[in-house]
Amino acid sequence: MNPRPTRPTALEPMLQRLFVAALVLGLSVEAKGNGDPPGPPSSDAENCAEGAIDAVQRRYRSIRDLSARFTQTTRSVALGNRPSSPVLESAGSVVFAKPGKMRWSYEQPDESLVVSDGKILWLYDPVHREAQRLSVAQGETLSGAAIQFLLGEGDIEGEFRVTVEFCDAADARLELIPRRPASYEKLRIRTDPRSGEILATTVVDLLGNVTEVSFTEIRSNLDPPSELFRFDPPSGVRVIDLDASRGAGGGRN
């Protein structure tokens, strides 16, 4: 699976990036409850995990925007008699701003861009001089938790069943299973349980493909200009409207 927005239309890799964005910046300030009967934690690990989730929500309560360097690794599984794809690696910088604004600037192995102003999402491939456009509110593509998190309204415990992979005073690794039908199987996050800072996220899709993103040089509340989250296709770039072309199979120049 290609980890960057190149031809053909890359809806699934795009969804993975959106869920990463959701987990990094879209957490709700208030827990909404999940309908399950309350009960005492069954282990120290669960106590630790509960504290880690609370720390994440507390940290992002006061954050308006966030920037970081990232590295992304995608591992694709074999299908039928096809051999598994090689591990694909990419790197660059990312900026998020509430609600739902983001700009992924891929630098390696090739330049590309994923940018959203909270309403329109663009995937720009300068190598092929092609830009793909999609409404963020497209329910068919960004269903369930994706929309909620991107709008800054998501609730981690309300949207996911959380289990503990590992948790101690310095490192928490949690697995999140969606409570509603989704286009992915599970999410994993690695966080500092003391500060609530998310250090890495992993998306496992329904086929078992795994995309992991790690963050460094994290900075917050820098007030990036709104123009950073808008995209105007350069002259001569082919624009594909995914809202229309998925049904009609077309694009425009």
C-alpha positions in Angstrom: 0.0 0.0 0.0 1.4 3.4 -1.0 2.0 5.6 2.0 1.8 8.9 0.0 -0.8 10.4 -2.3 0.1 9.2 -5.8 -1.9 7.7 -8.6 -4.2 5.7 -8.5 -6.6 7.3 -6.1 -5.2 6.7 -2.6 -8.3 6.7 -0.3 -7.1 4.1 2.2 -3.7 5.7 2.8 -5.5 9.0 3.2 -7.8 7.6 5.8 -4.8 6.3 7.8 -3.3 9.8 7.9 -6.7 11.2 9.0 -6.9 8.8 11.9 -3.4 9.7 12.9 -4.3 13.3 12.9 -7.4 12.5 14.9 -5.5 10.8 17.6 -2.8 13.4 17.8 -5.0 16.5 18.0 -8.7 15.7 17.9 -9.3 14.4 21.4 -12.4 15.6 23.2 -12.1 17.8 26.3 -14.9 16.0 28.1 -15.5 12.3 28.3 -18.9 11.5 27.0 -19.3 8.0 28.4 -19.6 4.8 26.4 -22.7 3.1 27.8 -20.8 0.3 29.5 -21.6 -0.4 33.1 -18.8 1.1 35.4 -16.5 -1.3 37.2 -13.2 -1.2 39.1 -10.0 -1.7 37.1 -8.9 -5.3 37.2 -5.2 -4.7 37.3 -2.4 -2.2 37.8 -1.9 -2.1 34.1 -5.5 -1.0 33.5 -5.1 1.7 36.2 -1.9 2.8 34.4 -3.8 2.9 31.1 -6.7 4.9 32.5 -4.2 7.4 33.9 -2.5 7.6 30.5 -5.8 8.3 28.6 -6.6 11.0 31.2 -3.2 12.5 30.7 -3.6 12.6 26.9 -7.0 14.4 27.2 -5.6 16.9 29.7 -2.6 17.7 27.5 -4.6 18.4 24.4 -7.3 20.3 26.2 -5.2 23.5 26.0 -3.6 22.9 22.6 -4.9 24.9 19.7 -2.3 23.7 17.2 0.7 21.4 16.9 3.7 20.9 14.6 6.2 18.1 14.4 8.6 16.1 12.3 7.3 12.6 11.4 8.5 9.4 10.0 6.0 6.9 8.4 6.4 3.2 7.8 3.9 1.1 5.9 4.1 -2.7 5.8 1.7 -4.5 3.4 0.6 -8.1 3.8 0.6 -10.7 1.0 -2.7 -11.4 -0.8 -3.3 -14.8 -2.3 -0.2 -15.9 -4.2 1.2 -12.4 -4.4 4.3 -11.8 -2.4 4.2 -9.2 0.4 5.2 -5.6 -0.6 8.4 -4.2 0.6 8.4 -1.9 3.7 7.8 1.7 2.5 9.2 4.6 4.4 8.6 8.3 4.2 9.3 11.4 6.3 8.5 15.1 6.5 6.7 17.7 8.6 3.2 18.1 9.8 1.0 20.9 11.2 -2.4 20.5 12.9 -4.9 23.1 14.0 -8.3 22.6 15.6 -10.7 21.9 14.3 -9.8 19.5 11.5 -7.0 21.5 9.8 -3.8 19.8 8.9 -0.9 19.9 6.5 1.3 16.8 5.8 4.4 17.9 3.8 6.2 14.7 2.6 9.9 15.3 1.8 11.2 11.7 1.4 11.3 9.6 -0.7 9.4 12.1 -3.0 7.7 15.4 -2.3 3.9 15.3 -1.9 1.3 17.1 0.1 -1.9 16.3 2.1 -3.7 19.5 3.3 -7.1 20.2 4.7 -8.8 23.4 5.9 -11.4 21.4 7.8 -13.8 21.3 4.8 -11.8 20.3 1.8 -9.0 17.8 1.7 -6.3 17.9 -1.0 -3.8 15.3 -2.0 -1.1 16.8 -4.2 1.4 14.9 -6.3 3.9 17.4 -7.9 5.7 14.6 -9.7 2.7 13.7 -11.7 1.3 17.2 -11.6 -2.0 15.9 -10.2 -4.2 17.0 -7.3 -7.0 15.0 -5.8 -9.9 16.9 -4.0 -12.3 15.5 -1.4 -14.9 17.0 0.9 -13.9 16.1 4.5 -17.6 15.7 5.3 -18.0 12.9 2.8 -19.7 10.4 5.0 -19.0 7.5 2.7 -15.3 7.9 3.0 -14.8 9.6 6.4 -17.4 7.7 8.5 -17.9 7.5 12.2 -15.0 8.4 14.4 -13.0 10.0 11.6 -15.4 13.0 11.2 -15.8 13.4 14.9 -12.1 13.4 15.7 -11.2 15.7 12.8 -13.8 18.2 14.0 -12.3 18.1 17.5 -15.4 16.4 18.9 -14.2 12.8 19.4 -14.0 10.9 22.6 -11.4 8.2 22.8 -13.2 6.0 25.4 -16.6 6.5 23.7 -15.4 5.6 20.3 -12.9 2.8 21.1 -12.5 -0.2 23.4 -9.1 0.3 25.0 -6.8 -2.5 26.0 -3.3 -2.3 27.5 -0.3 -3.7 25.6 2.2 -2.2 28.0 2.1 0.6 30.6 4.5 1.8 33.3 5.4 5.2 34.7 7.4 6.2 31.6 5.7 4.5 28.6 2.1 3.5 27.7 1.1 1.5 24.7 -2.6 1.1 24.1 -4.7 -0.8 21.6 -7.9 0.8 20.4 -10.7 -1.2 18.8 -13.5 0.8 17.1 -16.9 0.3 18.7 -18.6 1.0 15.4 -18.0 -0.5 11.9 -14.9 1.1 10.4 -12.6 0.8 7.4 -9.7 -0.3 9.7 -9.3 -3.1 12.3 -7.5 -1.4 15.2 -5.3 1.6 16.2 -2.4 1.6 18.6 -0.9 4.6 20.3 2.3 5.1 22.3 2.3 7.9 24.8 4.1 9.3 27.7 1.7 8.7 30.6 3.1 11.5 32.6 2.7 14.3 30.0 0.1 12.7 27.8 2.2 13.5 24.7 1.5 11.0 21.9 4.8 9.7 20.5 3.6 7.2 17.9 0.5 5.9 16.3 -0.2 2.7 14.3 -3.2 1.9 12.0 -4.0 -1.7 11.1 -6.4 -1.9 8.2 -8.9 -4.7 7.5 -6.4 -6.6 5.3 -3.7 -6.5 8.0 -1.6 -3.7 6.4 0.2 -1.6 9.1 1.0 2.1 8.9 3.1 3.5 11.8 3.8 7.2 12.3 6.3 8.5 14.9 6.7 12.1 15.9 9.6 14.2 17.0 10.3 17.9 17.6 6.7 18.4 18.8 5.7 22.1 19.3 2.3 23.5 20.2 0.4 26.8 20.1 2.4 28.5 17.5 -0.7 30.0 15.8 0.1 29.0 12.2 -1.6 31.2 9.5 -4.9 30.0 8.1 -3.3 30.2 4.6 -1.1 27.2 5.5 -4.2 24.9 5.4 -5.5 26.1 2.0 -4.3 24.7 -1.3 -4.6 26.3 -4.8 -3.6 23.9 -7.6 -0.7 25.4 -9.6 -1.3 26.2 -13.2 -1.2 23.1 -15.4 -2.0 20.7 -12.6 -4.7 18.1 -13.3 -7.4 18.2 -10.6 -9.5 15.1 -9.8 -12.7 15.7 -7.9 -13.1 12.5 -5.9 -16.6 13.4 -4.7 -17.7 13.2 -8.4 -15.2 10.9 -10.0 -15.8 7.9 -7.8 -19.2 7.6 -9.4 -18.4 8.9 -12.8 -14.7 8.0 -13.2 -13.7 11.4 -14.5 -11.5 14.4 -13.7 -10.8 17.8 -15.0 -7.8 19.8 -16.0 
